[in-house]
Amino acid sequence: MGLIQIEGMEFFAYHGCFEEEQIIGNKFTVDISIETDLSEAAETDDLNKTINYQEVYNIVKNEMEVKSRLLENVAGRIIKKINSNFTSIKKVEIKISKINPQLGGKTDNVSVQMSSE
């Protein structure tokens, strides 16, 4: 087993419960961790024997472009799409953070973390 991690992906998107968030948008970061068997890729040096992280990035990017009220919804869609595109995955963990959310005081970020288990 092994982990493929993509950390610190940055997106500008329109997620949030408030109408203003859906209009003005905000900055988000996304971290993904994928547990899968990496032994065949390690032996063969063949991209087809592993999870192509460019494809994972594109899935995240496409789903971040779809407006949602809840980060839980975005995270759930990303997990579902990644699992449907890669059958060898054992577990996906995702963390989506909204940077500098408008909560009425200084807050660096708020995050939702979910996994496929």
ZIURKA-V86769 format. One record per backbone hydrogen bond with DSSP energy under -1.0 kcal/mol. NH is the residue of the N-H (numbers start at 1). CO is the residue of the C=O. E is the energy in kcal/mol with one decimal. If there is no record, write none. Layout:
nh,co,e
NH,CO,E
NH,CO,E
This chain:
nh,co,e
2,36,-2.0
4,34,-2.4
6,32,-2.3
9,30,-2.1
11,28,-2.5
13,26,-2.5
16,68,-2.0
22,18,-1.3
24,20,-3.7
25,21,-1.0
26,13,-2.5
28,11,-3.0
29,97,-2.1
30,9,-2.2
31,95,-2.3
32,6,-2.9
33,93,-2.6
34,4,-2.8
35,91,-3.2
36,2,-2.2
42,38,-2.2
43,39,-1.7
44,40,-2.6
45,41,-2.3
49,46,-2.0
50,47,-1.4
56,52,-1.6
57,53,-2.4
58,54,-2.2
59,55,-2.0
60,56,-2.4
61,57,-3.0
62,58,-2.5
63,59,-2.4
64,60,-2.4
65,61,-1.0
66,63,-1.1
74,70,-1.4
75,71,-2.9
76,72,-2.4
77,73,-2.2
78,74,-2.3
79,75,-2.6
80,76,-2.3
81,77,-2.4
82,78,-2.6
83,79,-2.6
84,80,-1.9
85,81,-1.5
86,82,-1.6
90,35,-3.1
91,35,-1.3
93,33,-2.9
94,114,-2.9
95,31,-2.4
96,112,-2.6
97,29,-2.9
98,110,-3.0
99,27,-2.7
100,108,-3.7
103,101,-1.4
110,98,-1.7
112,96,-2.3
114,94,-2.3
116,92,-2.1
